[in-house]
Amino acid sequence: MRYLIEEVLLPATFGFGNYDKGTGMAFYFFDNIYNGSITVFISAILWLLEKFGVIETEKKALELERNQAKIHALKTQINPHFIFNSLNNIYSLVYQNSDKALPAIEELGSLLRYSTKDLEKDFITLDKEIGYIDSLTALEKLRIRNPELLVIENNIRYPHLRISPMLLVPFVENAFKHGDFRNKGFEMKISDENQVLHFYLMNYKGLKMKDEGSGIGIVNVRKRLELLYPQKHTLDIIDSETEFIVDLMIDLKDGKN
């Protein structure tokens, strides 16, 4: 078509062509291939870039769905573990015919209502998580011999920062379950300077051996932290023969993760 227009019609109409006189059809054939290949190449690059972007978006969406499924599975493991521990405590009080049994049951009911309501949420406010810990501590104080030995410092300045629910509770559970409260307590400090949560807990370990279920909650928390706060948290745990120390920091500046 180009040959017909440029070598026949243009010279016949205007007296000149696009190229030198005598340019053959073979030149036009290869010239078209050359010019067309540039357009095809650029189009192919643009198509590949678009396709790559779609694939990356789909991969990220799939990874998000997988992580959400993992988080949901981990969260559903927390509640039965907590209930089992609490029922053990109440059973002990009832067995001893203690007048603390009824208040303990009431505290447990309050905690269960709280956990049922908030466990399904992706994030809750920091004051709710701490309120849960306060209720758990009140429940545990009913059974330990020297509750005055529990040292708790709450220096929260941003109570409405958002955090994944039941993220700190397993550490407190572990302290009460395996701690030595005969003449020793534990020390817990919570602060959020610069909107960075700092959770510190130290308890003295009892002589009793850990059961098979021990540590489930803490392993659970490690996995959730990796999924929810990658590159935004540090967790140091010292598990010696006599002490158990947790030092956790989470950057909560953006309100989620």
C-alpha positions as a Python dict, from the first residue, in 0.01 Angstrom:
ca = {
    (1, 'M'): (0, 0, 0),
    (2, 'R'): (284, 243, 88),
    (3, 'Y'): (463, 153, -236),
    (4, 'L'): (149, 222, -440),
    (5, 'I'): (90, 559, -274),
    (6, 'E'): (449, 686, -251),
    (7, 'E'): (597, 545, -575),
    (8, 'V'): (297, 560, -807),
    (9, 'L'): (24, 802, -695),
    (10, 'L'): (246, 1077, -548),
    (11, 'P'): (479, 1104, -855),
    (12, 'A'): (180, 1094, -1091),
    (13, 'T'): (-8, 1362, -896),
    (14, 'F'): (260, 1594, -759),
    (15, 'G'): (566, 1496, -958),
    (16, 'F'): (773, 1360, -665),
    (17, 'G'): (784, 1058, -435),
    (18, 'N'): (886, 997, -76),
    (19, 'Y'): (1216, 827, -164),
    (20, 'D'): (1461, 837, -454),
    (21, 'K'): (1329, 737, -790),
    (22, 'G'): (1360, 368, -854),
    (23, 'T'): (1312, 259, -492),
    (24, 'G'): (1178, -93, -513),
    (25, 'M'): (902, -279, -330),
    (26, 'A'): (1157, -483, -131),
    (27, 'F'): (1277, -165, 41),
    (28, 'Y'): (924, -82, 152),
    (29, 'F'): (873, -437, 277),
    (30, 'F'): (1175, -429, 510),
    (31, 'D'): (1116, -63, 606),
    (32, 'N'): (764, -151, 721),
    (33, 'I'): (895, -442, 924),
    (34, 'Y'): (1154, -218, 1092),
    (35, 'N'): (913, 63, 1180),
    (36, 'G'): (639, -176, 1284),
    (37, 'S'): (869, -378, 1508),
    (38, 'I'): (942, -70, 1723),
    (39, 'T'): (571, -17, 1786),
    (40, 'V'): (518, -386, 1856),
    (41, 'F'): (814, -393, 2095),
    (42, 'I'): (693, -88, 2291),
    (43, 'S'): (340, -229, 2304),
    (44, 'A'): (474, -562, 2430),
    (45, 'I'): (673, -387, 2705),
    (46, 'L'): (367, -189, 2815),
    (47, 'W'): (153, -504, 2814),
    (48, 'L'): (409, -693, 3021),
    (49, 'L'): (433, -410, 3273),
    (50, 'E'): (56, -398, 3307),
    (51, 'K'): (37, -777, 3336),
    (52, 'F'): (312, -777, 3599),
    (53, 'G'): (126, -512, 3798),
    (54, 'V'): (-194, -718, 3791),
    (55, 'I'): (-6, -1031, 3900),
    (56, 'E'): (166, -845, 4186),
    (57, 'T'): (-168, -702, 4300),
    (58, 'E'): (-326, -1046, 4293),
    (59, 'K'): (-29, -1194, 4483),
    (60, 'K'): (-53, -927, 4752),
    (61, 'A'): (-429, -980, 4785),
    (62, 'L'): (-379, -1356, 4813),
    (63, 'E'): (-102, -1312, 5070),
    (64, 'L'): (-326, -1078, 5271),
    (65, 'E'): (-606, -1335, 5268),
    (66, 'R'): (-366, -1607, 5380),
    (67, 'N'): (-232, -1391, 5663),
    (68, 'Q'): (-583, -1301, 5776),
    (69, 'A'): (-675, -1669, 5780),
    (70, 'K'): (-363, -1748, 5984),
    (71, 'I'): (-437, -1467, 6230),
    (72, 'H'): (-796, -1584, 6269),
    (73, 'A'): (-679, -1939, 6336),
    (74, 'L'): (-428, -1819, 6595),
    (75, 'K'): (-686, -1601, 6767),
    (76, 'T'): (-932, -1889, 6793),
    (77, 'Q'): (-662, -2087, 6976),
    (78, 'I'): (-632, -1822, 7247),
    (79, 'N'): (-980, -1831, 7394),
    (80, 'P'): (-997, -2206, 7479),
    (81, 'H'): (-645, -2189, 7624),
    (82, 'F'): (-745, -1898, 7848),
    (83, 'I'): (-1073, -2061, 7955),
    (84, 'F'): (-893, -2383, 8047),
    (85, 'N'): (-649, -2195, 8272),
    (86, 'S'): (-921, -1989, 8439),
    (87, 'L'): (-1143, -2290, 8504),
    (88, 'N'): (-848, -2465, 8667),
    (89, 'N'): (-809, -2170, 8903),
    (90, 'I'): (-1179, -2162, 8992),
    (91, 'Y'): (-1187, -2539, 9042),
    (92, 'S'): (-904, -2500, 9293),
    (93, 'L'): (-1097, -2231, 9484),
    (94, 'V'): (-1417, -2438, 9489),
    (95, 'Y'): (-1224, -2746, 9603),
    (96, 'Q'): (-1083, -2545, 9892),
    (97, 'N'): (-1434, -2420, 9972),
    (98, 'S'): (-1298, -2068, 9947),
    (99, 'D'): (-1527, -1766, 9973),
    (100, 'K'): (-1330, -1629, 9677),
    (101, 'A'): (-1488, -1883, 9440),
    (102, 'L'): (-1802, -1678, 9365),
    (103, 'P'): (-1614, -1352, 9291),
    (104, 'A'): (-1379, -1554, 9071),
    (105, 'I'): (-1672, -1691, 8872),
    (106, 'E'): (-1810, -1338, 8832),
    (107, 'E'): (-1471, -1210, 8713),
    (108, 'L'): (-1445, -1496, 8465),
    (109, 'G'): (-1792, -1418, 8331),
    (110, 'S'): (-1687, -1058, 8278),
    (111, 'L'): (-1370, -1165, 8100),
    (112, 'L'): (-1555, -1408, 7875),
    (113, 'R'): (-1802, -1140, 7771),
    (114, 'Y'): (-1512, -910, 7697),
    (115, 'S'): (-1316, -1168, 7497),
    (116, 'T'): (-1620, -1285, 7301),
    (117, 'K'): (-1699, -928, 7200),
    (118, 'D'): (-1351, -811, 7107),
    (119, 'L'): (-1170, -1124, 6991),
    (120, 'E'): (-1346, -1114, 6653),
    (121, 'K'): (-1218, -763, 6585),
    (122, 'D'): (-896, -703, 6395),
    (123, 'F'): (-791, -424, 6630),
    (124, 'I'): (-909, -280, 6961),
    (125, 'T'): (-800, 23, 7160),
    (126, 'L'): (-502, -13, 7389),
    (127, 'D'): (-706, 72, 7698),
    (128, 'K'): (-934, -226, 7628),
    (129, 'E'): (-640, -464, 7610),
    (130, 'I'): (-504, -325, 7936),
    (131, 'G'): (-850, -340, 8091),
    (132, 'Y'): (-857, -708, 8006),
    (133, 'I'): (-522, -756, 8179),
    (134, 'D'): (-651, -569, 8484),
    (135, 'S'): (-953, -800, 8504),
    (136, 'L'): (-733, -1106, 8461),
    (137, 'T'): (-504, -981, 8738),
    (138, 'A'): (-803, -923, 8967),
    (139, 'L'): (-916, -1280, 8902),
    (140, 'E'): (-572, -1422, 8977),
    (141, 'K'): (-532, -1215, 9294),
    (142, 'L'): (-819, -1412, 9444),
    (143, 'R'): (-612, -1729, 9450),
    (144, 'I'): (-255, -1622, 9522),
    (145, 'R'): (-121, -1594, 9876),
    (146, 'N'): (46, -1252, 9861),
    (147, 'P'): (-132, -1034, 9601),
    (148, 'E'): (40, -725, 9742),
    (149, 'L'): (364, -850, 9584),
    (150, 'L'): (229, -781, 9235),
    (151, 'V'): (390, -460, 9110),
    (152, 'I'): (205, -307, 8814),
    (153, 'E'): (295, 26, 8652),
    (154, 'N'): (61, 171, 8391),
    (155, 'N'): (206, 473, 8210),
    (156, 'I'): (-24, 482, 7909),
    (157, 'R'): (-66, 827, 7752),
    (158, 'Y'): (-241, 724, 7430),
    (159, 'P'): (-522, 489, 7539),
    (160, 'H'): (-689, 500, 7197),
    (161, 'L'): (-397, 354, 7005),
    (162, 'R'): (-509, 38, 6828),
    (163, 'I'): (-365, -306, 6887),
    (164, 'S'): (-453, -662, 6794),
    (165, 'P'): (-669, -810, 7074),
    (166, 'M'): (-529, -1060, 7325),
    (167, 'L'): (-172, -987, 7219),
    (168, 'L'): (-33, -916, 7567),
    (169, 'V'): (-259, -1144, 7770),
    (170, 'P'): (-70, -1474, 7707),
    (171, 'F'): (241, -1332, 7875),
    (172, 'V'): (41, -1240, 8184),
    (173, 'E'): (-130, -1580, 8183),
    (174, 'N'): (207, -1752, 8166),
    (175, 'A'): (337, -1547, 8459),
    (176, 'F'): (42, -1642, 8679),
    (177, 'K'): (45, -2004, 8572),
    (178, 'H'): (414, -2073, 8630),
    (179, 'G'): (514, -1795, 8870),
    (180, 'D'): (625, -1836, 9229),
    (181, 'F'): (383, -1634, 9445),
    (182, 'R'): (462, -1786, 9783),
    (183, 'N'): (684, -1497, 9885),
    (184, 'K'): (758, -1341, 9548),
    (185, 'G'): (541, -1158, 9300),
    (186, 'F'): (599, -1015, 8960),
    (187, 'E'): (671, -680, 8801),
    (188, 'M'): (477, -552, 8500),
    (189, 'K'): (528, -218, 8327),
    (190, 'I'): (329, -82, 8034),
    (191, 'S'): (404, 248, 7859),
    (192, 'D'): (356, 406, 7516),
    (193, 'E'): (608, 688, 7486),
    (194, 'N'): (609, 833, 7132),
    (195, 'Q'): (324, 591, 7055),
    (196, 'V'): (558, 295, 7085),
    (197, 'L'): (413, 34, 7317),
    (198, 'H'): (661, -102, 7570),
    (199, 'F'): (547, -406, 7766),
    (200, 'Y'): (780, -546, 8030),
    (201, 'L'): (704, -836, 8261),
    (202, 'M'): (927, -1023, 8504),
    (203, 'N'): (817, -1306, 8729),
    (204, 'Y'): (996, -1560, 8945),
    (205, 'K'): (941, -1915, 8831),
    (206, 'G'): (793, -2184, 9051),
    (207, 'L'): (951, -2526, 9098),
    (208, 'K'): (669, -2714, 8927),
    (209, 'M'): (735, -2853, 8584),
    (210, 'K'): (557, -2705, 8287),
    (211, 'D'): (283, -2914, 8129),
    (212, 'E'): (264, -2994, 7758),
    (213, 'G'): (36, -2700, 7692),
    (214, 'S'): (280, -2452, 7842),
    (215, 'G'): (413, -2198, 7598),
    (216, 'I'): (130, -2238, 7345),
    (217, 'G'): (12, -1884, 7404),
    (218, 'I'): (360, -1734, 7371),
    (219, 'V'): (436, -1922, 7049),
    (220, 'N'): (100, -1797, 6927),
    (221, 'V'): (195, -1436, 7006),
    (222, 'R'): (528, -1468, 6822),
    (223, 'K'): (348, -1580, 6506),
    (224, 'R'): (89, -1303, 6529),
    (225, 'L'): (356, -1040, 6581),
    (226, 'E'): (540, -1155, 6268),
    (227, 'L'): (218, -1138, 6066),
    (228, 'L'): (77, -815, 6206),
    (229, 'Y'): (384, -608, 6289),
    (230, 'P'): (670, -712, 6058),
    (231, 'Q'): (973, -486, 6103),
    (232, 'K'): (776, -287, 6364),
    (233, 'H'): (832, -487, 6681),
    (234, 'T'): (1100, -642, 6898),
    (235, 'L'): (1041, -927, 7139),
    (236, 'D'): (1307, -1041, 7384),
    (237, 'I'): (1236, -1331, 7618),
    (238, 'I'): (1472, -1450, 7890),
    (239, 'D'): (1373, -1789, 8029),
    (240, 'S'): (1620, -1881, 8303),
    (241, 'E'): (1589, -2137, 8580),
    (242, 'T'): (1456, -1880, 8826),
    (243, 'E'): (1309, -1594, 8621),
    (244, 'F'): (1097, -1535, 8315),
    (245, 'I'): (1131, -1193, 8152),
    (246, 'V'): (939, -1051, 7857),
    (247, 'D'): (1042, -726, 7689),
    (248, 'L'): (816, -633, 7398),
    (249, 'M'): (807, -313, 7192),
    (250, 'I'): (556, -240, 6913),
    (251, 'D'): (541, 74, 6700),
    (252, 'L'): (172, 174, 6697),
    (253, 'K'): (212, 516, 6537),
    (254, 'D'): (-11, 461, 6234),
    (255, 'G'): (-299, 326, 6443),
    (256, 'K'): (-301, -26, 6301),
    (257, 'N'): (10, -212, 6208),
}
